[in-house]
Amino acid sequence: MAFKRLDPQDFVVSADSTTAPAWSSYAPTLTKMFTSSVQEAGNTGNYYLNIYQTSSSDPTAEIQFNVSYGNINGSGSLLYNAGIDGLSPTRTIYGQFRNLIYGDENATFNFNGVNQSDFYAITIERSKYKQSLFPGSLNLTLYSGSRQINLTDNSKEVTTVTYLDCGRAYQIVSGSNGTSNASNPLGATTNGTTISGSYGLFLPDIGTIILNASALDLPFISGGISLDTKRNSNTNDSNPSRLYSTGSGQIGLTTGSYTSSFALNSQETVTSDFVFVRARNGEFNYSENPSFISGSTGAILYDVFIQNPQTYITTVGMYNDNNELLAVAKLSKPLKKDFTKEALIRVKLDF
């Protein structure tokens, strides 16, 4: 075994971004979505719904994302205590997302300059994406009867990325593949938005999509889907179910021949440390293996090893200054080495 100190120029750091579909079995698009009848019948179904790629009774069923509704005034759900006005699950949901996204308990959700008091949150199951969601990959179709709107993030149109407490934030607009519709259809004002602001926020670093309830409540001619979000006080309005499939299958189940779709990719940055190990012609030609030298005299056993020594490199070990082994790289096959040969071995460390 022989040692050699590596020089600073022997190290190169590289970062590569990889993307993959976010859904189970690497499906690029969800076109069929299911809820659990058990959850819908229980208390939690009034406040959020888990969405599966197949029937929840199917052994292969996995949660893909969940839908919840938050309201700053606590409307749309029963009060925790009838004597404390406004304190309800929808208010709790609003506060939780507000703290997560803005880091300020006094903030109000703002969609392209328009403040709104309620929203729908689509939270992607954590196991379905790696480091973050991939900006520009969001394509969500929502139906209003036989008519549809196509939503995406505006990541390909912004020159300066907006950062909130949760990380990057993009506006959700009418369009596809990260670009808004240039023609501003459906009564949209500018850049695929509506008079109620954008359609929401795309938050790739926390795997969350916030949908502007007021924009979705608009009639189709004004850019919405006539969602008719209910905001009754101290009443379970089941708004998550309303967004999911009430009457016209806006997100999930289909009605007639109209099928919603949800395409989304995940993203991961893989950092690699390349180490270039150089074995020059005069290096690593002798071995300390006991079969190489005499145990009693220390002399080389075979004369051929004096004039033309040969070794076979099989392993590269990385040591620190305390002579502690940190990493080991194995060659696919032994590499012959003598005074007439030089070797350059590239070791790749991914982390």
N, C-alpha and C positions, 0 to 999 in steps of 0.2 A: 504494500500500500504506500502510495506517495502523496505528498501534499503540495499544494500550490496556492498562494494568495491571489485572490481575484482583484482586478483593478476596477475603479469606478466605471470605466468605459465598457466593462464586461456586462453591465446591467442595463436593460432597457425595459421600461414600463409601458404597456399598451392597454387601451380600454376599448372594448367593442360592445355595441348594443345589439341585443338579440330580441326578436319579437315572436309571439306565438298566440294563437286564438285563446281567448280567456275561458271558453266553455268546456264542459266535460267532453272527453274523447277528441279534443282539439277541433271541435266543430266550429267553423268560422262564423256561423250565424245561428241564432236560436229562432226557430219559426214555430215551435210548439212549446208551450209553457204551462205548467200545472201547479196548483196549490194543494195543500193538504186539507181535506175535509175536516179532519180532527182539529187542526189548528183554527180553521175558520169558525168552527162551532164553539171553540173555547174562548176564554177572555182575551188572549193575546191577539186573536184574529181581528179584533176591533181596532188594533193599533199598528200592527205590522203583519205582513204576509211573507212567508218564505216561498220562493219560486223555484220549481224543479224543471229539469229538461224532459222528464217523463212522469208518469203517474207516481205519486209518492209511495204507493204500495209496491212498485216495481223494485226488485233488489238492486237494480243499477241506478236508482234515483239518487241524485245528489243536489243539494241546494246550490243554485247558481247565483242568486242575488235575493235581496229582500226589499220590499216596498213599505215605507212608513209615511205618516203625515204629521207635520208639526205646525202648530199655530201659536203665535205669540200671546194670544189672549186665552188660550186653553179651550177654544171652541172646537166642536166636533167630537168631544168625548165626555164621559161622565166625570164629575168632580171626585177627587179622592175623598173629600169631606164636604158634605152639603153646606157646612157653615163657613167654608173658606172659598170664596168666589174666585174663579179663574185658575185654580190649582188643579190641573188634570194631566193625564198622560200626554196629550198633544202639546201642552205647554212644556212639559218635561222634555219631550223629543226636540222641540224647537230650541230649548236652552242647551241641550247636549250638543246638537250640531252647531249652534252658534259659538259655544266655547271651543269646540274642536276646530272649526273653520276660521273664526275671527280671533279667538283668544280673548274676547271681550264680552262680558255678560250684558253690556249695555248696547251692543251693536244690533243693527237691523239688517236683514238680508237685502242686498242690493243687486238688481239684475240690470246691468247696462245703464246705470244711473237712476233706476226707478226702485224705490224702497217698497218692499212687500211684507205683509205680516204672516204669511203662511207659505208652505212649500210641500212638495213630495220629495222624499229622499229614496234613491235607488242605491243600495249599498252592495257592492260586488263581494261575494263570498271570498274571504281572504285566501283560501287555498286555490282559487281560480286564477290568480295572477301572481307574478313573481315579485319584482321590485316595485313596479308601478303599472298603471294603465298607459297605453300608447296613444299620445295625442294625435288626432287626425284619423283614428280608427273607429271612432264612434259613429254608428249609423243606426238610428232608432226610428222605426216607423210607427206612427200612432194613427188610429182610424177614427173617423167620425162618420158612422154609417158606411157608405160606399166610398167616401172621400178620405184622403190621407194627407198627413204632413210628414216630411222626412227631416229628422233632426240630426245635427252633428255639432262638433265643437269648432271654434274659429281659429284653431291653433296655426293654420297655414296662412292666416291673414294678418296676424299681429306681428309687429316689429319689436315690441318690448313686452316681455312676459310679465304678467301681473302675479305677484306673490302675496298670499295671505298667510295667516299663522300656520295653516296646514300645508303650505307649499304652493306649487303652481296652480293658477286658476284661469280657466278659459270660459268665455261665454258660450252658451249653447244657442245655436241659430238654426234657421231653416236652411237646409243644404245637404251636402254629402261629403264624406272623406276630408273633413277639416276645412271646407270652403263653403261660404254662404251662397244662396241663390242670388245671382246677379239681377234677376228680373223682379225680385221682391214680391213673390206671389202671395196669395191669400191675405191681402190687406197689410202685409208687413210694411213697416215704415222704411228703415234703412238697414242694410247688411243682414237681412233675414230675421229682424226682430219685430216686435209688435208694439202697440201703444202702451202695453203693460210692461214693457222692458223686454229683455231677452227671454228665451225659453228656460233659462236656468244657468247653472254653473257646472262645469266639468272639472273635477278635482282629481287628477291622475295619481297624485302621491298618496292619497288615502283611499283610493278605489271607490269614490263616491260621485254620484250624479245627483244634483239638486235641480228639481223641475219647478218652475214658476207656476204655481196653481192659478194665478190670475190670468196668465197668458193662455193656459190650456182651457180656461173657462170661456174664453172669447168664442163667438160664433165662427164657423168655418170661414166665412167671407172676410173676417178680420184677423185670420191667422190661427185661431184656436180650434178645438175639437168639441166645443160645447160640453165640457166635462161636467159642469154643474157641481162643483165642490160644495159640500154642505158645511155650514159654519154655525150650527145651532149650539146654544149654550146648554151645558149639562145634558148632552144627548150623544149616544154612540152613533155617529153618522157613517161609520165604516168606510171612510174615504179611501183607504188603501185598496179595498175591493172595487171601489168605483173606478179608480185608475186602472186596475188590473183588467177588468172584463165587464163592467156594467153595460149590458145591452148591446154593445157594439165592439167588444174585444179590443179596446184601445192598446193594451200592451200584450195581453196573454192570449186567452182562448179566442178562437175565430168565430165569426158569425157569417153563415153562408159561405161564400167563396173568398172572403176577405181575411187575409192572414197577416198579422203583424210580424215584424222581424227585428232582431236586436243583434247587431254585429259589433264586436269589441275585441281588441287585442291587448295582451299584456306586454310589458317591456322589462328587460333586465340588462344592466351594464355589467359585463364580466371584465374584471381587471386582471391582466396577465403580466407576470414578471418574467422576462426572458433573461436567462443567464447563459453567457457564452463562455464555455470552458475550452481553452486552447491547449492542446498538447503539441508542443513544437518538436522538431526532429530530434533534438538532443534530450528530450524529457520523457519520462515514463517508459524507458526501454529496459529497465531492470525490475526485478520483483524481489520482495522480501519473503516470499513463500519458502518454507523450510526445504522444499524439494529443489530449490534453486541453488542453495549454498550448503556447504558442509557444516554440520552442527558443532563439530569439535574445533575446526580451524577457521571457519568463516570464509573459506575459499570457494570460488565458483566450481561447481562439480563438473561441468561439461565445458570443454574448451570452445566449442562452437558459440557458447553464450558470451565468451570474451570478445571474439572478433565480430560476431554478428548476433547480438542479443535480440530476442523477440519476446514480446509479451502480448497478451490479449486483454483489452479493456472491456470489462463487463458491467461496471457500476460506477456512478459518479455520486459521491457523498458531499453534502454541504455542511460545513462546520463553522461554528462561531469562534471568537478569539479564545474562548475557554476550552476549546477542543471538544465541544459538545455537538453531537450529530443532530442537525435540524431537519434535513430532508435527504431522500435517497431517490436517485433516478436510475432505472435499469435500461440498458440497451436491448434492443430486440434480438440482437445476436452479438457474440464477441467480436471486437474490432481489433484486427491485427496491427501491431505497432512495432516499428524498428527505426533505426537512424535514417532511413530513406523516406520515412512517412511522417506527415503531420496530420493532426485531427482537430476538427472544430465541432464540438458537441453543443447543441443548443438545448437547454433545459427550460421547459415552460412550467411556470407555477401559476395556477388559476386560483383566485380568491375573490 
